[in-house]
Amino acid sequence: MKTRAAILRGPHRDWEITELELDPPREGEVRIRYVAAGLCHSDQHMQTGDVRPRFPIVGGHEGSGIIEEVGPGVTTVEPGDHVVCAFIPSCGRCRFCSTGQQNLCDLGANALTGVLPAGGFRLHRDGEDFGGFALLGTFSQWGTVSQHSVVKIDRDIPLDVAALVSCGVPTGWGSAVYAARVAPGDTVVVYGVGGIGINAVQGARMAGAKHVVAVDPVAMKREMAEQLGATHSVPSAAEAHQLVWERLSPGVGADHAIVTVGVVDETIVRAAFDAIRKGGQVTVTGLAHEELETVHVPGSVLTLFQKRIVGSVFGSANPVYDIPRLLDLWRNGQLKLEELITRRYKLEEINQGYQDMLEGRNIRGLIVHEH
């Protein structure tokens, strides 16, 4: 069958809308009709060259949809099921899945090539193969993906809202709740409150933090952060440092600093490191170019003050468990989702959507597919 998709043919190029041929599901695979796809910064990193996939590639790793067909051996879903995509598959059997670290599943090894676990590609045009980013490619009307890349959800949940718990929400929320392990009474600083950081704010609030400081130069994002749980917001890391050390936790420092800026650099990591107390933790969730060294801190301070710097992917969460869990929290009114969607776009408007993101107009832009 044919599907329209947004593709990248290389770095420093615009998204291109094209029609591709989609193969039917093989063993363990499903065909999904994508309904909504989030415009996450990770896809834009492919444009800048910070993330270097196999080109050409169909973008999109945050999304939701409806299962239309299943291949042989599929046991987790059936046609008609509503699902949220997991940008890291979870096989359930590798060392990491079997020890409760689904976010590190071995099946994620081909996230940048799009080669599916059963082998090969399912998207083609004129003899050329196209992979899907993170084994998905949600910037397409339809996709053929592994059953390990989708998580069944209740059918009454709006699929545009559900798409957000595919990446941005669990990555941010989990960065606070799981990776940082924020505890009641803690002081937390979140650097960058876009689609990821805004959910680190929500996670820190739900974990019981006494002070949550949102740091972002964009006033609209600071205002939204305060609506969703930040007790304070400032436009710069320097102001956050002064606020923490002089007013919120004088002479001690923050318990946690969570780095969720769009592009991580050594300046912001060092600012986060300087903001935390003895025994505190910096959690780095944002990305930069894979060869760029962005962590430069005094080793003696790291040792003598027993500080920690850790990385986190998918918020250190488990997709199969945490995606439905976060939707339950939304249903109970404890987690905000609709408020995160700043604007909806057609697939053809994807370049405008990413321009809006880069210019600070969106918390989360969302592509809603037409079929």
C-alpha positions in Angstrom: 0.0 0.0 0.0 1.0 3.6 -0.3 1.6 6.1 2.5 2.6 9.8 2.6 5.5 10.6 4.9 7.9 13.3 5.9 11.5 12.2 5.2 15.0 13.6 5.6 17.6 12.8 2.9 20.5 14.3 4.9 21.5 16.8 7.5 20.9 20.5 7.0 17.9 19.8 4.7 14.2 20.5 5.1 11.7 17.8 5.7 10.3 16.5 2.4 6.8 15.1 1.9 6.8 12.1 -0.4 4.7 9.0 -1.2 6.3 5.6 -0.2 5.4 2.0 -0.7 4.7 0.2 2.6 5.2 -3.6 2.9 2.7 -5.7 4.9 3.7 -7.0 8.4 6.1 -10.0 8.7 6.5 -12.3 11.7 5.9 -10.4 14.9 5.0 -7.1 13.1 1.9 -4.9 12.9 0.5 -2.3 10.5 -0.5 0.8 12.3 -2.5 3.8 11.1 -0.8 6.7 12.7 -3.2 9.3 14.1 -0.9 11.8 15.8 2.8 12.5 16.0 4.7 14.8 18.3 7.3 17.3 17.0 10.1 16.3 19.4 13.5 18.0 19.3 15.2 14.6 18.8 14.0 14.4 15.2 15.3 17.9 14.6 18.7 16.8 15.9 18.9 14.7 12.7 18.5 17.9 10.7 21.4 19.6 12.4 23.6 16.6 12.3 23.8 16.1 16.0 22.2 12.7 15.6 23.4 10.8 12.5 21.0 8.2 11.2 21.0 6.2 8.1 19.5 8.4 5.4 17.0 8.6 3.9 14.8 8.2 6.9 11.2 8.7 7.8 11.0 10.9 10.9 8.9 10.7 14.0 9.3 8.7 17.1 6.5 10.1 19.3 3.0 9.0 18.2 -0.2 7.0 18.6 -2.5 5.1 16.3 -4.8 2.2 15.5 -3.7 -1.3 14.6 -5.1 -2.4 11.2 -3.3 -5.7 10.5 -1.1 -8.1 12.4 1.5 -10.5 11.1 2.1 -14.1 12.2 3.1 -14.6 15.8 1.7 -11.3 17.1 0.3 -11.8 20.6 0.3 -8.3 22.2 -2.3 -6.5 20.0 -5.0 -7.2 17.5 -6.7 -5.2 14.7 -8.7 -2.3 16.1 -6.5 -1.8 19.2 -5.5 1.7 20.1 -1.8 2.0 20.8 0.9 4.4 21.9 4.3 4.0 20.3 7.4 3.2 22.4 10.5 4.8 20.7 12.5 2.1 22.4 11.0 -1.3 21.9 10.8 -3.7 24.8 11.4 -7.4 23.9 10.8 -8.5 27.5 13.6 -11.1 27.4 17.0 -9.4 27.1 19.1 -8.7 30.1 17.8 -5.1 30.5 14.1 -5.9 30.0 14.3 -8.8 32.3 15.8 -6.6 35.1 13.2 -3.9 34.8 15.1 -1.6 32.4 13.0 -1.7 29.3 14.3 1.7 28.3 17.6 0.0 27.6 16.2 -2.9 25.6 18.7 -4.4 23.1 16.2 -4.0 20.3 16.9 -0.3 20.4 20.3 -1.0 18.7 18.8 -0.1 15.3 17.0 3.1 16.3 19.1 5.1 13.8 19.0 2.7 10.9 15.3 1.7 11.0 16.2 -2.0 10.4 13.3 -3.9 12.1 14.0 -6.8 14.4 12.7 -9.3 11.8 15.3 -7.8 9.4 15.2 -5.2 6.6 13.0 -2.2 5.8 9.2 -1.9 5.1 9.2 1.4 3.3 10.5 1.9 -0.2 10.4 4.2 -3.2 11.9 3.5 -6.7 14.0 0.7 -5.3 15.4 2.8 -2.4 14.8 1.7 1.2 13.6 4.0 3.9 14.0 3.3 7.6 11.8 4.8 10.3 13.4 6.8 13.1 13.5 4.8 16.3 12.1 1.8 14.4 8.8 3.8 14.0 8.6 6.8 11.6 5.4 8.4 13.0 5.7 11.2 10.4 3.8 8.8 8.1 0.2 8.0 7.6 0.8 4.3 8.0 3.7 2.2 9.3 4.8 -1.4 9.7 6.5 -1.9 13.0 7.4 -4.5 15.5 4.8 -5.5 18.1 7.4 -4.6 20.7 7.2 -1.0 19.6 3.5 -0.4 20.5 1.7 -0.4 23.8 -2.1 -1.0 23.9 -4.2 1.6 25.7 -7.9 2.0 26.4 -10.0 3.0 23.4 -11.7 5.9 25.2 -8.5 7.9 25.5 -8.1 10.6 22.8 -5.2 9.5 20.5 -3.8 13.1 20.2 -3.5 13.3 24.0 -2.1 9.7 24.1 0.6 10.5 21.7 2.3 12.7 24.3 3.1 9.8 26.5 5.0 8.1 23.7 8.2 10.2 24.4 8.0 13.7 25.9 5.9 13.1 29.0 7.6 9.9 30.3 11.1 11.2 29.4 10.6 14.4 31.4 8.4 13.0 34.2 10.7 10.0 34.6 13.8 12.1 34.7 12.5 13.6 37.9 10.6 10.6 39.4 12.9 7.7 38.3 16.3 9.0 37.3 16.6 11.8 39.8 14.4 10.1 42.4 13.1 13.4 43.7 11.8 13.1 47.2 9.3 15.1 49.3 10.8 18.4 50.4 13.5 18.5 47.7 14.7 21.5 45.8 14.8 20.9 42.1 16.1 23.0 39.2 14.9 22.2 35.7 17.0 23.7 32.8 14.8 24.1 29.7 11.0 23.7 30.0 9.9 22.7 26.5 8.3 19.4 25.7 10.6 17.4 28.0 11.4 19.8 30.7 7.8 20.8 31.3 7.1 17.2 32.3 10.2 17.1 34.6 8.4 20.0 36.4 5.2 17.9 36.6 7.2 14.9 37.8 9.1 16.9 40.5 5.8 18.4 41.7 4.1 15.0 41.9 7.1 13.5 43.7 6.6 16.2 46.5 9.4 18.7 45.8 9.2 21.8 48.0 10.8 24.0 45.4 10.8 23.5 41.6 12.7 26.1 39.7 12.0 26.3 35.9 14.8 27.9 33.9 14.0 29.1 30.4 14.6 32.3 28.4 11.1 32.1 26.9 8.4 33.8 29.0 5.6 31.7 27.7 7.3 28.5 28.8 8.1 29.9 32.2 4.4 30.8 32.7 3.3 27.3 31.6 5.8 25.8 34.0 4.4 27.7 36.9 0.9 26.6 35.9 2.0 23.0 36.0 3.9 22.9 39.2 7.0 25.2 39.2 7.2 27.3 42.4 9.7 29.7 40.7 10.8 30.5 37.2 13.8 32.5 35.9 15.2 33.2 32.5 18.8 32.2 33.1 21.0 29.7 34.9 22.8 32.5 36.7 19.5 33.7 38.2 18.6 30.1 39.2 22.0 29.8 41.0 21.4 33.0 42.9 17.8 32.0 43.8 18.8 28.6 45.0 21.9 29.5 47.0 20.6 32.7 48.5 16.9 32.2 49.1 15.6 28.6 48.6 18.4 26.6 50.1 21.0 29.1 51.4 24.4 27.7 51.9 23.4 24.2 50.9 22.2 24.1 47.2 19.7 22.2 45.2 19.1 18.5 45.7 18.6 17.9 42.0 19.4 19.6 38.7 17.7 18.2 35.6 19.1 19.2 32.2 16.4 19.1 29.5 17.5 21.9 27.2 17.1 21.4 23.5 20.9 21.3 22.8 23.1 20.4 25.8 26.5 22.2 26.1 29.2 22.2 28.8 28.1 25.6 30.1 24.7 24.4 31.2 26.0 21.1 32.6 28.6 23.1 34.7 25.8 25.5 35.8 23.7 22.5 36.9 26.7 21.0 38.7 27.4 24.2 40.6 23.8 24.5 41.6 23.5 21.2 43.5 24.5 20.5 47.1 27.0 18.0 48.4 25.6 14.6 47.5 23.3 16.1 44.9 22.7 14.9 41.4 22.7 16.3 37.9 20.4 14.3 35.5 21.2 14.9 31.9 18.3 14.1 29.6 18.9 16.5 26.7 21.1 15.7 23.6 24.0 17.3 21.7 26.2 16.1 18.9 27.3 12.5 19.8 31.0 13.4 19.5 30.8 16.7 21.4 32.1 16.4 25.0 29.6 18.3 27.1 30.5 17.3 30.7 33.4 19.2 32.0 33.5 19.6 35.8 36.3 19.6 38.4 37.0 16.0 39.4 38.1 17.0 42.9 34.7 18.7 43.6 32.9 15.7 42.1 34.8 13.4 44.6 35.0 15.5 47.7 31.4 16.8 47.5 30.2 13.4 46.4 28.2 14.9 43.6 26.7 12.7 40.8 26.1 13.3 37.1 23.9 10.7 35.4 22.3 10.2 32.0 18.7 9.1 31.4 16.9 7.9 28.3 13.1 7.7 28.2 13.2 9.0 31.8 14.5 5.7 32.9 10.9 4.4 32.6 9.5 1.1 31.4 7.3 1.7 28.4 4.9 -1.2 28.8 4.2 -0.3 32.4 4.6 3.5 32.5 2.7 4.5 29.3 -0.7 3.2 30.7 0.3 4.4 34.2 0.8 8.0 33.0 -2.5 7.9 31.1 -4.2 6.8 34.4 -2.6 9.7 36.2 -4.0 12.0 33.4 -7.5 10.4 33.7 -7.4 11.1 37.5 -6.5 14.7 37.0 -3.0 14.4 38.5 -1.1 14.9 35.2 -1.7 17.6 32.6 -1.6 16.5 28.9 -3.9 18.6 26.8 -2.4 21.8 28.1 1.0 20.7 26.6 -0.3 20.8 23.0 0.4 24.3 21.8 -0.6 23.8 18.1 -1.7 21.1 15.8 -0.3 20.8 12.3 -0.9 19.0 9.0 1.9 16.8 7.8 2.6 19.3 5.1 3.3 21.9 7.8 6.1 20.0 9.5 8.8 22.5 8.6 6.7 25.3 10.0 6.2 23.2 13.1 9.9 22.8 13.7 10.5 26.5 13.0 7.9 27.3 15.7 9.7 24.9 18.1 13.1 26.5 17.5 11.7 30.0 17.9 10.1 29.1 21.3 6.5 29.3 20.2 5.5 25.8 21.2 5.6 23.6 24.3 4.6 20.7 22.0 3.5 20.8 18.4 1.5 17.9 17.2 1.0 16.5 13.7 -2.5 15.2 13.2 -2.6 12.8 10.2 -5.2 13.0 7.5 -6.2 9.7 5.8 
